[in-house]
Amino acid sequence: MREDQFFNGSYGGDASKITDHTRLECKICWHVYDPVEGDDYWHIPPGTPFSQLPEHWTCPRCDGAKNDFLVIED
């Protein structure tokens, strides 16, 4: 998939769009990944930035792709 095929505001695998504290939201089920909380389902410890999640990581609620998460503007 080309970069320009991602939804506007999607992470798209581009870590330059986010900081270590950026929260992101699944475009399918609206689950929010918050680095402060980590992810209990995937055993991701609190304090893990979204950009440091493993490549195989998917939404813990709906299995949505990591690259399709939307950046939440604070």
C-alpha positions as CSV (number, residue, x, y, z in Angstrom):
1,M,0.0,0.0,0.0
2,R,1.4,3.4,-0.9
3,E,1.7,6.1,1.7
4,D,-0.9,8.3,0.0
5,Q,-3.5,5.5,0.4
6,F,-3.7,5.8,4.2
7,F,-6.5,7.8,5.7
8,N,-5.7,11.4,6.5
9,G,-4.3,11.4,10.1
10,S,-3.3,7.7,10.0
11,Y,0.0,6.7,11.6
12,G,0.9,4.7,8.4
13,G,4.1,3.5,9.9
14,D,5.6,7.0,9.9
15,A,7.1,7.5,13.4
16,S,7.9,11.2,12.5
17,K,4.1,11.9,12.9
18,I,4.1,11.1,16.6
19,T,6.0,11.5,19.8
20,D,6.7,9.0,22.6
21,H,3.5,10.3,24.3
22,T,1.1,10.4,21.4
23,R,-2.1,8.5,21.8
24,L,-3.6,6.8,18.8
25,E,-7.0,5.4,18.0
26,C,-8.1,2.4,16.0
27,K,-10.1,3.5,12.9
28,I,-12.3,0.4,13.2
29,C,-13.4,0.1,16.8
30,W,-12.1,3.4,18.3
31,H,-9.8,1.6,20.9
32,V,-7.2,4.1,22.1
33,Y,-3.6,3.1,22.6
34,D,-2.2,5.2,25.4
35,P,1.6,4.8,25.9
36,V,1.1,5.7,29.6
37,E,-1.0,2.5,30.0
38,G,0.6,0.1,27.6
39,D,-1.4,-2.9,26.5
40,D,-2.4,-5.7,28.9
41,Y,-3.7,-8.0,26.0
42,W,-0.3,-8.0,24.2
43,H,1.7,-7.7,27.5
44,I,3.1,-4.3,26.4
45,P,4.4,-2.5,29.6
46,P,3.3,1.0,30.5
47,G,5.5,3.7,29.0
48,T,5.9,2.0,25.7
49,P,5.6,4.5,22.8
50,F,3.4,3.4,19.9
51,S,6.4,3.6,17.5
52,Q,8.1,0.9,19.7
53,L,5.3,-1.6,19.5
54,P,6.3,-4.9,17.8
55,E,5.5,-5.1,14.0
56,H,3.0,-8.0,14.7
57,W,1.0,-5.8,17.1
58,T,-2.6,-5.3,16.2
59,C,-5.6,-3.7,18.0
60,P,-6.4,-5.8,21.1
61,R,-10.1,-5.4,20.5
62,C,-10.6,-5.9,16.7
63,D,-7.2,-7.0,15.3
64,G,-7.0,-3.8,13.3
65,A,-3.6,-3.1,11.7
66,K,-1.1,-0.9,13.6
67,N,-0.5,1.3,10.5
68,D,-4.2,2.2,10.3
69,F,-4.4,3.7,13.8
70,L,-5.2,7.4,13.7
71,V,-3.1,10.0,15.5
72,I,-5.1,11.8,18.3
73,E,-4.2,15.5,18.3
74,D,-3.9,16.7,21.9
